[in-house]
């Protein structure tokens, strides 16, 4: 009976005329672009509140009053019972829903995010109760805006089911110290360029161990930056005094914590990032190479302007050695300038692409970025040539010491940028 709902794209003509206008904030309010979603039936459903009400009733009672059964009791039980969790004490997944435990109640639900629209469905099967939230706006916890989907379930339960289960006794065995570090949500593409473009791969959570044996979990600033406290209550188990939720973790073969499990959104898997993956290191490295690239272009520009004013021929300021080394050294200014310009142009295009993805909350690869992906490959060739020239120049002490140091710096910056591009799957067409 959900006649106002469809997975078809484009939408059927009759429903398309009824589609609400979705909005995004950049920070100005703008109508959201219409994009296609190919991950149905997990997502991509256009629907109404009334139709979702019928779906809720079908899930809770098997079908609508007076109508034919849609779900058998066995099917509903199978869909709604837990199928997987990283730890039996934690919230997990059913077939299609995720679990939410709070105030001694078990909810199952599903969030929905699409450029310009945000929604959430929750069911309490034991109480034959469900509710559906939907907004024609992309909502987030950034810029001080609280996503109502994050706070409504807790507020609903606090009002209608205020009783909380007894807390587990607090223990202290210094587990928190093993969890301290930086993490990111595991839901991102590990092998394609979406790793660099998707907002989720860039966001990082921070866990700190407190002197009393508890730990603090800080959200990324773009998701509100809030910090939650967790106390140790058992082996590999922490509990939130605020909500009663649990947090657990896993270790690698060497006994080092590499995964943290707790509810973040629908998913709750945080993977530890190495020191070289932290935003501080990545940002610092990127800042240094940008400074070198910009400085290189500035120096080359001043040298060119100086020659133009003096009307001197474009020759090297020092005598070059004969042979291959001399020919390569003569090309160094052109190669250094090209390397710096190509990498800076690519970074500008990458920043624009990421900003578009952050706005729509979905990885977007515009056509121009496909062209820009050729630039790191060209820069790699120049980097290898400059690094080889630098080694030859130091070996035969060609040119001035200052020139050799400058050549080494631009070569190192090129190598560092190549590693940066490779880490984020930007070296080559990893689509």
Residue, then its C-alpha position, 0 to 999 in steps of 0.5 A: x500500500x505504499x503508493x507514494x514510494x519508489x526506488x525508481x530513478x528518475x522518479x515516476x512522473x507523478x511522484x516527481x512533481x510531489x518531491x520536496x525541495x531538499x536544502x544544504x547549507x554552505x553556510x547559505x541555504x541552497x537547494x540540493x542537487x538531484x543525484x542518483x543513488x545505486x545502493x537500493x534497497x539499503x537506500x535510495x527510497x523516495x517516500x512519505x511519512x504516511x507510507x513509512x507509517x504503513x511500513x512501521x505497522x507492517x513490521x510491528x503487526x505483519x500487515x495493515x488492519x483489515x488487509x492481507x499479511x505482508x510479513x509472516x511472524x517468522x519473517x518479522x522475527x528473523x528480520x528484527x533479531x540480532x544477527x551480528x555484533x563485534x561483541x555480544x555486550x554491544x549493539x549490533x545489526x539485524x537484517x537491515x536494521x541496527x540496534x540501539x540500547x538505552x534505558x533498558x530498551x532495545x530499539x532497531x532502526x535505520x538512518x537515511x542520508x541523501x543530499x538535501x534530506x535526512x531521515x531516521x526510522x526506529x522501532x520498539x518491537x516489544x512495545x509495538x511502537x515505531x517513529x519516523x523522522x525526516x527533514x528536507x535538509x542535510x543536517x549535521x553536527x558541524x557549525x554548532x548545529x545539532x542533528x536532531x536524529x542524534x538527540x531525539x531517541x534519547x529524549x523520547x526514551x527519557x520521557x516514556x521509558x525513564x527507568x535505567x538498568x543498574x550500572x555495572x561496578x566500576x573497575x580499574x586495570x589501566x585498560x584505558x591507556x592501551x586505547x589512547x590514540x587517534x581513530x577514524x570510522x572504518x566506513x570509507x574506501x580503503x583502496x580508491x580515490x574516495x579515501x581522499x574525497x569522502x568526508x568520513x576518511x578525513x574525520x578522526x576521533x581521539x581517545x585519551x586515558x584519564x588518571x582515574x582509569x576512565x577514558x574520554x572519546x572526543x568527536x571530530x570538530x566537524x561532527x560537533x567536537x563533543x566529548x563523552x566519558x567512559x568508565x571501565x566495567x569489565x574485561x575489554x568493556x567500558x560503559x558511558x555513565x551518561x547513556x549506559x552504552x558500552x564500548x569494547x575493543x580488539x587487539x592485533x596479533x601483537x596485543x596492540x589495540x587496533x579497533x574500538x567498537x561503540x555506537x558512532x552512527x549506524x556503524x560503530x567500528x573505529x580503526x586506529x590510525x598510525x602516527x603518520x596518518x594523524x591529521x597533525x602529521x598529514x597537515x604538517x607534511x602537506x604544509x611543508x611541501x606547499x611552502x617549498x613549492x610556493x617558495x620555489x615558484x617565488x624564487x624562480x619568478x624573482x630570478x626571471x624578473x631580475x634577468x629581465x631588468x638587467x637584460x642579461x641572457x638566461x644562463x646559469x649563474x655558475x659554470x656547469x660541468x660538461x656532460x649529462x650532469x651539466x645538461x640536467x642542471x641546466x634544466x633544473x629551474x624548468x623542472x622545479x617550476x613545473x613540479x611545483x606548479x603541477x602539484x599546487x594546481x592539483x591540490x587546488x583541484x583536490x580542495x575544491x572537490x573535497x569542499x563539494x563532497x563536504x557540502x553534499x555529504x557524499x563523495x563526488x568526483x567531478x569531471x575536471x578532477x579526472x583530468x587533474x589525476x594525471x598531474x601527480x603522475x607527471x609530477x612523479x616523473x619530474x620528482x625522479x629526475x630532480x632526485x637523480x640530478x640532486x644525487x649527481x650534483x652532490x656526487x661531483x660537487x657541481x654548482x653552488x652549495x646553496x643551489x645543491x641544498x635548494x635542489x635537494x629540498x625541492x626533490x624531498x618535497x616532491x618525494x613527500x608529495x608523491x608519498x602523500x598522493x599514494x597514501x590517499x590513493x591519488x597516484x594513478x586512477x584508482x577509481 
